[in-house]
């Protein structure tokens, strides 16, 4: 058998120029020389990594602009749009204070602008805590104020009122006594509307009082207010709204009745017991027809009531012990103030 001759494959000539099929038909055998002459004038293509960076930068710039527009629209809507402007203030819990006055005050406090830019009546910019403090300062008759916001344009004001406002007068302008016994400016309280609810205590020692000074203990402050309210509601006795005290450390209060006699009370005694002792001595010892000559009733001793009358023989003393009225000629004489001592002389 004869073997077939081995066929050799002629190596292909490498292409030097990326000619297309159409170019091969149209260009001459020397066309590639012309192509190479003008090859260097063409703009080189950017590398793939460079093209990706350009594309990514465009996406980031577009995202930035989108967020900028979104934030700008949100800020305008929240802080400058009329949609969130406070349009109504509802007040509840008032008794003697006019709700219209509180409403007008709140609207006045949220008028204008913060930093000359942001509207103060914007729902999101109203500070309820500072507004509560300012309302309490403006209306001393209020004992508590709670302010809340109701979306989107409403404010709710809930208040409670105190029965009386306690003022301390000593050698100068009167000061308002807080529940903790500290003195504060009495200017907002001394108005014609508040006059029926003011209870003044005159310190006969005339020692000056400064704003922020503790005058009474919280217990003494509560005792004075409870004593005044108990006498007004339970005793049936009319009395002056101006009490007297020898000093702010004496724990004593003098109350002048409309009938001309005085009530001496101690602040260290439960006001309910003081009123009960007064009722007992008046019911059992001093009927209404005899009170014209009554000088005072001393209630500064717990469970005991001393009284003195304006008789021609120098007066009569008596006391009530444990709810039983007993006439005693040797009863202890209550301590008199300097004014009474001078009057007696």
Secondary structure by P-SEA (a helix, b strand, c coil): cccccbbbbcccccccccccaaaaaccccaaaaaaaaacccccccccaaaaaaaaaaaaaaaaaaaaaaaaaaaaaacccccccccccccccccccccaaaaaaaaaaaacccccccccccccccccaaaaaaaaaaacccccbbbbbbcccbbbbbbbccccbbbbbbcccbbbbbccccccccccccccccccccbbbbbcccccccccccccccaaaaaaaaaaaaaaaccccbbbbcbbbbccccccbbbbbccccbbbbbbccccaaaaaaaaaaaaaccccccccccccbbbcccccbbbbbcccccccccccccccbbbbbcccccccccaaaaaaac
